[in-house]
Amino acid sequence: MDAGHSGQVRFEDRYFVVRDELRLHYRDYPGPADRPPLLCLPGLTRNSRDFADLAERYSPRFRVLALDFRGRGASDYDPIPARYLPMTYAGDVIEMLDQLAIEQAIFVGTSLGGLVTMAMAAIAPQRIVAAILNDVGPDVDLSGIERIKSYVGKDTRFASWDEAADSIAANLGGAFDRFTHEDWVRMAKRNCREENGQIRFDYDMAIALPFNSGGETPAVDLWPLFAALARKPLLVIRGEQSDLLTAETAARMQAAAPEMKLALVPGVGHAPELNEAEAVAAIDSFLTSLEP
C-alpha cells in the first residue's frame, strides 16, 4: 500500500497465483469498474514501479493494474528459468485477467511488455481493447539487444544509490540527454532494492539465461503479431535515440498500420518513462479518442 502526501491511498499491493503455483504481484490503482482498466506490462529487467507516474496520472479516471512479471519485483522467482519467455508471461496475464474477472483491458507495454502485448493479440485478441507500445515493435534492433546482453543477469552490488545511478546511466548508453543525476537516482530506486546493506537489481538474475540464448530476441517473424495488434486502436511511442526501436522500423509499422498513432519523445533512448510532455500529450489524446 502506498499513500501520497495527503494520506490518500494511491494503490494496493495485490497478488494472484498462476498455474505453476507462483505468486505474482501487481499494483492496483483505483478506478471505475464499468470501463476497461489500463494494464501496464514492464520491460525485461523492470517492474511495476516504472508505471507509478502514469498510474497516478490516470487513476481514478481509469483503474490501473501494473504487473511484476514472474522473477521481478515482489513476484516469485521461477525455479525453471527456461520459462522466462514472452509466451509464459502472456499466459500469466490471461490468468490475471481471468482471476480478476476482467474481460478486456487497455494494454500499456514497455519493451518486453510490448512483445507480450503483441503475443496477446495473437492468442487472445478479445482481451485487448486498445494498446500502447512503448519503444518496441516487431523488429528489435540487434545493437540494442547486444547492449542489454552486456548487463542483464550480472548480480552487481552497489554501496550507494549514487553508485547504482551511475551504473544504470552507463548501461543505457548515454542516450538520455534530458536526465540529471537526480533522475538517474530515481530510476535506480525503481530498478533496484536494498538487501543486507547493499543495493542490487530487483530481478532474478536467471532471466538472462533464455534471453542470452535468444529467448527474448525475436527468432520468428513478429510482423503477423503486430498486424493482429494493429486491428485494435494503437499508439506507439518511440524514444528519438532508441537503439531498440529504430526510426526505420517505426516507419514500416506506420506503413503497415496507417491508423496507428506514432509519437516521438526527443532526447531519450530506450525506453521513454511515459512522463515526458510528448508522451503524456500522446497518451492523453489516445485515451480520449477511446471514449464514447
PEPE-V114815 format. One record per backbone hydrogen bond with DSSP energy under -0.5 kcal/mol. NH is the residue of the N-H (numbers start at 1). CO is the residue of the C=O. E is the energy in kcal/mol with one decimal. If there is no record, write none. Layout:
nh-><NH,NH>
co-><CO,CO>
e-><E,E>
This chain:
nh-><2,4,7,10,11,12,14,14,16,18,21,24,24,26,27,28,29,29,32,35,37,38,39,39,40,40,41,42,46,50,51,52,55,56,57,58,59,62,64,65,66,67,67,68,69,71,72,73,75,76,81,83,84,85,88,89,90,91,92,93,94,95,96,97,98,99,100,101,102,103,105,106,107,107,108,109,110,110,111,111,113,114,115,116,117,118,119,120,121,122,122,123,124,127,128,129,129,130,131,132,133,134,134,135,135,141,141,144,144,145,146,147,148,149,150,151,152,154,155,156,158,164,165,166,167,168,169,170,171,172,173,174,175,177,177,178,179,184,185,186,187,188,189,190,190,191,192,193,195,198,199,200,201,202,203,204,207,208,209,210,211,212,213,214,215,222,222,226,227,228,229,230,231,232,233,235,236,237,238,240,241,242,246,250,251,252,253,254,255,256,257,260,261,263,265,266,268,271,280,281,282,283,284,285,286,287,288,289,290,290,291,291>
co-><11,8,4,2,2,28,12,26,24,22,18,16,22,14,66,12,27,64,60,32,104,63,37,106,38,65,108,67,43,47,48,49,51,52,53,54,55,58,29,38,27,40,65,25,67,76,69,202,72,23,79,80,81,83,85,85,86,87,88,89,90,91,92,93,94,95,96,98,97,101,127,37,105,130,39,132,41,108,109,134,110,111,111,112,113,114,115,116,117,118,119,119,120,124,125,105,127,105,233,107,235,109,132,133,237,139,244,141,243,141,142,143,144,145,146,148,148,151,153,154,199,160,161,162,163,164,165,166,167,168,170,169,172,175,267,267,176,180,181,182,183,184,185,186,187,187,188,200,198,195,158,193,156,191,201,71,204,205,206,206,207,208,209,211,210,138,220,222,223,224,225,226,228,229,129,131,261,133,263,265,268,239,244,246,247,248,249,250,251,252,253,257,234,236,238,264,265,269,276,277,278,279,280,281,282,283,284,285,286,287,287,288>
e-><-1.4,-2.0,-1.9,-3.2,-1.0,-2.0,-0.6,-2.8,-2.0,-2.3,-2.3,-3.1,-0.6,-2.5,-2.7,-2.5,-0.6,-3.3,-0.7,-0.6,-0.6,-2.6,-0.6,-2.8,-0.6,-3.4,-3.1,-0.6,-1.2,-1.8,-1.7,-1.6,-3.1,-2.6,-1.6,-2.0,-2.3,-2.7,-1.6,-3.1,-2.2,-2.1,-0.5,-2.7,-0.7,-2.3,-1.8,-2.1,-2.4,-2.5,-0.6,-2.4,-2.3,-2.5,-0.6,-2.1,-2.4,-1.9,-2.1,-2.3,-2.2,-2.2,-2.4,-2.6,-2.6,-2.8,-1.9,-1.2,-2.7,-0.6,-2.4,-3.0,-0.7,-2.2,-2.8,-2.8,-2.5,-0.5,-0.5,-2.1,-2.6,-1.2,-1.7,-2.5,-1.7,-2.2,-2.2,-2.4,-1.7,-1.0,-0.7,-2.1,-3.0,-2.2,-1.6,-2.7,-0.6,-0.7,-2.2,-2.5,-2.7,-3.3,-0.6,-0.9,-3.3,-0.5,-2.3,-0.6,-1.1,-1.7,-2.7,-1.8,-2.3,-2.6,-1.2,-1.5,-2.6,-1.7,-0.7,-2.6,-2.6,-2.0,-2.6,-2.2,-1.9,-2.4,-2.3,-1.8,-2.4,-1.9,-1.4,-1.4,-1.1,-0.6,-1.1,-1.2,-1.2,-1.8,-2.2,-2.2,-2.2,-2.6,-2.0,-0.8,-0.8,-2.2,-2.3,-2.7,-3.3,-1.7,-2.2,-2.6,-0.6,-2.7,-1.3,-2.9,-2.3,-1.6,-1.5,-0.5,-1.1,-3.3,-1.0,-1.6,-4.6,-0.6,-0.7,-2.3,-2.8,-1.9,-2.1,-2.7,-1.0,-2.2,-0.7,-2.3,-3.0,-2.9,-2.7,-2.7,-3.0,-2.3,-0.7,-2.3,-2.1,-2.0,-2.6,-2.2,-2.2,-2.3,-1.8,-2.2,-2.8,-2.7,-2.8,-0.7,-0.9,-0.7,-3.1,-2.4,-1.9,-2.7,-2.9,-2.2,-2.3,-2.9,-2.2,-1.9,-0.8,-0.7,-0.6,-1.1>
